[in-house]
Amino acid sequence: MKSLSYVLLVFVALILGGRTAEAHAIWLESSAQASKGQAQEVRVYYGEYVTAELEKTTDWYSDLRSLEVFVVKPDQSQIKLTLEDKGDYLLSSYTPEEDGVYLIYTTHPTKDLGGKTRYEFTSQLAVQVGKSTAAAQSKLPYEVKVAAKAFKKGDKVAISLTKDGKPVQGQDILLMSASGWSKTYKTDAQGIATVDVLWSGKYVAEFGHSEEASGTWHGAAYSATWQGITTSFSVK
């Protein structure tokens, strides 16, 4: 298995009970555009996107199956989605009631440590309803964002990386396509990684970062934290 730094994928080795397991990533999928009053489907996957490995939900790492997914509306109110286990993914839906940009997100620190590292899996994506520019504000410190639109082959796509709303420069963003292609891009002074999309289909981008930190988590001591943050978008 390929090690991935994945939004949905910084892939690291997890030491679990004397055995090594590859760390995958969580990513959300939903249409980038929706209509007011019509149900919008949301899916949650876990695996290695670039190698088309989708884990059965029964094989998801630690307690990832208990993650929660939220939708932030343009008026900044938030709803929690009800998830249905479909075997290969978790499924939900919501119905937009106003125009604007909605934000779907999940963030879940897993119960089990990987060695002495505490892991957190995060994914988010934006959905445009109507033409209003009123936009939901993220509740996450780090954000990996792509405009809520349908892209075409040959387009240049801007992937934004921010922390507390400020651009993060000089960091790696891993972009993956369903074709098995992947490439790492560096963010510029505005926190933007500009990427070329050469194939149709779904793309997943990820930023992974780790920090020295110490504490106790579910009764176990840790000395570092790792977070993988993903987003996805479609190309026609």
C-alpha positions as a Python dict, from the first residue, in 0.01 Angstrom:
ca = {
    (1, 'M'): (0, 0, 0),
    (2, 'K'): (116, 342, -87),
    (3, 'S'): (168, 585, 201),
    (4, 'L'): (-50, 891, 144),
    (5, 'S'): (-66, 1236, 296),
    (6, 'Y'): (-441, 1241, 245),
    (7, 'V'): (-722, 1514, 296),
    (8, 'L'): (-903, 1242, 277),
    (9, 'L'): (-425, 1120, 342),
    (10, 'V'): (-97, 1172, 511),
    (11, 'F'): (-35, 803, 542),
    (12, 'V'): (163, 691, 836),
    (13, 'A'): (232, 363, 1004),
    (14, 'L'): (19, 294, 1308),
    (15, 'I'): (156, 55, 1565),
    (16, 'L'): (-138, -133, 1710),
    (17, 'G'): (-83, -415, 1956),
    (18, 'G'): (247, -513, 1800),
    (19, 'R'): (121, -510, 1442),
    (20, 'T'): (146, -238, 1177),
    (21, 'A'): (-161, -104, 997),
    (22, 'E'): (-160, 152, 718),
    (23, 'A'): (-343, 472, 805),
    (24, 'H'): (-594, 575, 544),
    (25, 'A'): (-812, 883, 528),
    (26, 'I'): (-1171, 993, 556),
    (27, 'W'): (-1323, 1197, 273),
    (28, 'L'): (-1667, 1341, 205),
    (29, 'E'): (-1837, 1333, -132),
    (30, 'S'): (-2137, 1541, -242),
    (31, 'S'): (-2240, 1745, -544),
    (32, 'A'): (-2080, 2090, -545),
    (33, 'Q'): (-2409, 2247, -650),
    (34, 'A'): (-2758, 2188, -516),
    (35, 'S'): (-3109, 2329, -540),
    (36, 'K'): (-3320, 2475, -264),
    (37, 'G'): (-3590, 2233, -152),
    (38, 'Q'): (-3423, 1926, -306),
    (39, 'A'): (-3245, 1659, -101),
    (40, 'Q'): (-2864, 1661, -127),
    (41, 'E'): (-2681, 1332, -77),
    (42, 'V'): (-2364, 1311, 132),
    (43, 'R'): (-2130, 1012, 148),
    (44, 'V'): (-1839, 938, 382),
    (45, 'Y'): (-1560, 708, 265),
    (46, 'Y'): (-1250, 567, 431),
    (47, 'G'): (-954, 416, 250),
    (48, 'E'): (-681, 504, 1),
    (49, 'Y'): (-837, 702, -279),
    (50, 'V'): (-547, 697, -522),
    (51, 'T'): (-538, 315, -524),
    (52, 'A'): (-918, 280, -524),
    (53, 'E'): (-914, 95, -194),
    (54, 'L'): (-1238, 155, -7),
    (55, 'E'): (-1254, -13, 329),
    (56, 'K'): (-1569, -188, 444),
    (57, 'T'): (-1717, 8, 733),
    (58, 'T'): (-1659, -294, 957),
    (59, 'D'): (-1285, -251, 890),
    (60, 'W'): (-1263, 122, 958),
    (61, 'Y'): (-984, 211, 1196),
    (62, 'S'): (-1060, 235, 1566),
    (63, 'D'): (-1397, 405, 1631),
    (64, 'L'): (-1417, 599, 1303),
    (65, 'R'): (-1762, 458, 1233),
    (66, 'S'): (-1892, 673, 1518),
    (67, 'L'): (-1786, 999, 1347),
    (68, 'E'): (-2042, 1277, 1310),
    (69, 'V'): (-2117, 1488, 1003),
    (70, 'F'): (-2251, 1843, 1023),
    (71, 'V'): (-2389, 2095, 777),
    (72, 'V'): (-2334, 2466, 843),
    (73, 'K'): (-2592, 2683, 667),
    (74, 'P'): (-2537, 3029, 517),
    (75, 'D'): (-2712, 3179, 822),
    (76, 'Q'): (-2442, 3005, 1037),
    (77, 'S'): (-2685, 2764, 1203),
    (78, 'Q'): (-2574, 2402, 1209),
    (79, 'I'): (-2744, 2065, 1177),
    (80, 'K'): (-2616, 1717, 1251),
    (81, 'L'): (-2682, 1457, 984),
    (82, 'T'): (-2815, 1108, 1048),
    (83, 'L'): (-2582, 852, 893),
    (84, 'E'): (-2679, 515, 745),
    (85, 'D'): (-2420, 240, 718),
    (86, 'K'): (-2414, 113, 357),
    (87, 'G'): (-2129, -134, 401),
    (88, 'D'): (-1868, 53, 192),
    (89, 'Y'): (-1956, 403, 311),
    (90, 'L'): (-2182, 607, 536),
    (91, 'L'): (-2477, 779, 367),
    (92, 'S'): (-2687, 1078, 460),
    (93, 'S'): (-2875, 1370, 304),
    (94, 'Y'): (-3007, 1715, 386),
    (95, 'T'): (-3241, 1956, 211),
    (96, 'P'): (-3119, 2316, 162),
    (97, 'E'): (-3378, 2571, 268),
    (98, 'E'): (-3201, 2890, 160),
    (99, 'D'): (-2962, 3006, -109),
    (100, 'G'): (-2593, 3047, -36),
    (101, 'V'): (-2282, 2838, 28),
    (102, 'Y'): (-2322, 2546, 268),
    (103, 'L'): (-2032, 2374, 442),
    (104, 'I'): (-2034, 2002, 515),
    (105, 'Y'): (-1770, 1874, 755),
    (106, 'T'): (-1660, 1597, 987),
    (107, 'T'): (-1370, 1583, 1230),
    (108, 'H'): (-1298, 1283, 1450),
    (109, 'P'): (-1005, 1210, 1685),
    (110, 'T'): (-987, 832, 1702),
    (111, 'K'): (-1012, 655, 2034),
    (112, 'D'): (-700, 443, 1975),
    (113, 'L'): (-351, 589, 1951),
    (114, 'G'): (-99, 492, 1686),
    (115, 'G'): (201, 419, 1905),
    (116, 'K'): (231, 746, 2097),
    (117, 'T'): (44, 955, 1839),
    (118, 'R'): (-313, 1083, 1864),
    (119, 'Y'): (-486, 1082, 1524),
    (120, 'E'): (-762, 1304, 1394),
    (121, 'F'): (-942, 1261, 1063),
    (122, 'T'): (-1111, 1565, 911),
    (123, 'S'): (-1291, 1635, 585),
    (124, 'Q'): (-1497, 1923, 451),
    (125, 'L'): (-1653, 2053, 132),
    (126, 'A'): (-1863, 2345, 15),
    (127, 'V'): (-2195, 2330, -171),
    (128, 'Q'): (-2343, 2620, -367),
    (129, 'V'): (-2721, 2664, -362),
    (130, 'G'): (-2861, 2929, -596),
    (131, 'K'): (-2654, 3238, -669),
    (132, 'S'): (-2629, 3398, -326),
    (133, 'T'): (-2277, 3459, -197),
    (134, 'A'): (-2386, 3431, 168),
    (135, 'A'): (-2150, 3165, 299),
    (136, 'A'): (-2127, 2933, 597),
    (137, 'Q'): (-1824, 2996, 818),
    (138, 'S'): (-1605, 2704, 916),
    (139, 'K'): (-1583, 2587, 1275),
    (140, 'L'): (-1245, 2418, 1207),
    (141, 'P'): (-898, 2568, 1275),
    (142, 'Y'): (-744, 2426, 956),
    (143, 'E'): (-933, 2437, 629),
    (144, 'V'): (-863, 2286, 288),
    (145, 'K'): (-1107, 2451, 47),
    (146, 'V'): (-1205, 2438, -319),
    (147, 'A'): (-1471, 2656, -482),
    (148, 'A'): (-1818, 2503, -491),
    (149, 'K'): (-1845, 2452, -867),
    (150, 'A'): (-1819, 2189, -1136),
    (151, 'F'): (-1480, 2199, -1307),
    (152, 'K'): (-1388, 2089, -1658),
    (153, 'K'): (-1086, 1904, -1792),
    (154, 'G'): (-796, 2143, -1839),
    (155, 'D'): (-913, 2387, -1573),
    (156, 'K'): (-679, 2525, -1314),
    (157, 'V'): (-820, 2464, -966),
    (158, 'A'): (-722, 2672, -664),
    (159, 'I'): (-691, 2471, -342),
    (160, 'S'): (-679, 2697, -39),
    (161, 'L'): (-511, 2614, 292),
    (162, 'T'): (-586, 2833, 593),
    (163, 'K'): (-548, 2822, 969),
    (164, 'D'): (-788, 3033, 1176),
    (165, 'G'): (-885, 3207, 853),
    (166, 'K'): (-528, 3305, 759),
    (167, 'P'): (-337, 3161, 460),
    (168, 'V'): (-74, 2898, 529),
    (169, 'Q'): (229, 2927, 300),
    (170, 'G'): (483, 2666, 191),
    (171, 'Q'): (286, 2354, 283),
    (172, 'D'): (231, 2041, 77),
    (173, 'I'): (-112, 1960, -66),
    (174, 'L'): (-149, 1612, -211),
    (175, 'L'): (-391, 1585, -502),
    (176, 'M'): (-523, 1245, -615),
    (177, 'S'): (-747, 1133, -897),
    (178, 'A'): (-947, 813, -937),
    (179, 'S'): (-716, 719, -1227),
    (180, 'G'): (-436, 640, -983),
    (181, 'W'): (-251, 965, -1047),
    (182, 'S'): (-126, 1182, -762),
    (183, 'K'): (96, 1488, -728),
    (184, 'T'): (211, 1710, -442),
    (185, 'Y'): (178, 2088, -474),
    (186, 'K'): (313, 2367, -253),
    (187, 'T'): (96, 2652, -124),
    (188, 'D'): (202, 3006, -215),
    (189, 'A'): (203, 3325, -6),
    (190, 'Q'): (-176, 3338, -29),
    (191, 'G'): (-207, 2979, 92),
    (192, 'I'): (-311, 2864, -257),
    (193, 'A'): (-197, 2556, -446),
    (194, 'T'): (-298, 2592, -812),
    (195, 'V'): (-341, 2255, -977),
    (196, 'D'): (-415, 2132, -1329),
    (197, 'V'): (-695, 1878, -1370),
    (198, 'L'): (-635, 1662, -1674),
    (199, 'W'): (-895, 1390, -1633),
    (200, 'S'): (-1266, 1372, -1570),
    (201, 'G'): (-1386, 1229, -1241),
    (202, 'K'): (-1355, 1288, -870),
    (203, 'Y'): (-1041, 1436, -712),
    (204, 'V'): (-940, 1433, -347),
    (205, 'A'): (-693, 1679, -195),
    (206, 'E'): (-532, 1648, 145),
    (207, 'F'): (-312, 1835, 388),
    (208, 'G'): (-154, 1642, 673),
    (209, 'H'): (31, 1787, 967),
    (210, 'S'): (177, 1664, 1293),
    (211, 'E'): (279, 1844, 1610),
    (212, 'E'): (458, 1759, 1930),
    (213, 'A'): (202, 1746, 2207),
    (214, 'S'): (158, 1550, 2526),
    (215, 'G'): (-140, 1434, 2721),
    (216, 'T'): (-360, 1141, 2802),
    (217, 'W'): (-629, 1017, 2565),
    (218, 'H'): (-875, 748, 2677),
    (219, 'G'): (-630, 645, 2947),
    (220, 'A'): (-324, 625, 2719),
    (221, 'A'): (-36, 874, 2709),
    (222, 'Y'): (56, 1040, 2379),
    (223, 'S'): (348, 1262, 2277),
    (224, 'A'): (240, 1380, 1930),
    (225, 'T'): (-74, 1458, 1732),
    (226, 'W'): (-148, 1411, 1363),
    (227, 'Q'): (-437, 1546, 1157),
    (228, 'G'): (-530, 1468, 799),
    (229, 'I'): (-768, 1716, 632),
    (230, 'T'): (-934, 1640, 300),
    (231, 'T'): (-1170, 1787, 48),
    (232, 'S'): (-1306, 1654, -281),
    (233, 'F'): (-1429, 1801, -610),
    (234, 'S'): (-1553, 1678, -947),
    (235, 'V'): (-1426, 1741, -1299),
    (236, 'K'): (-1644, 1690, -1608),
}
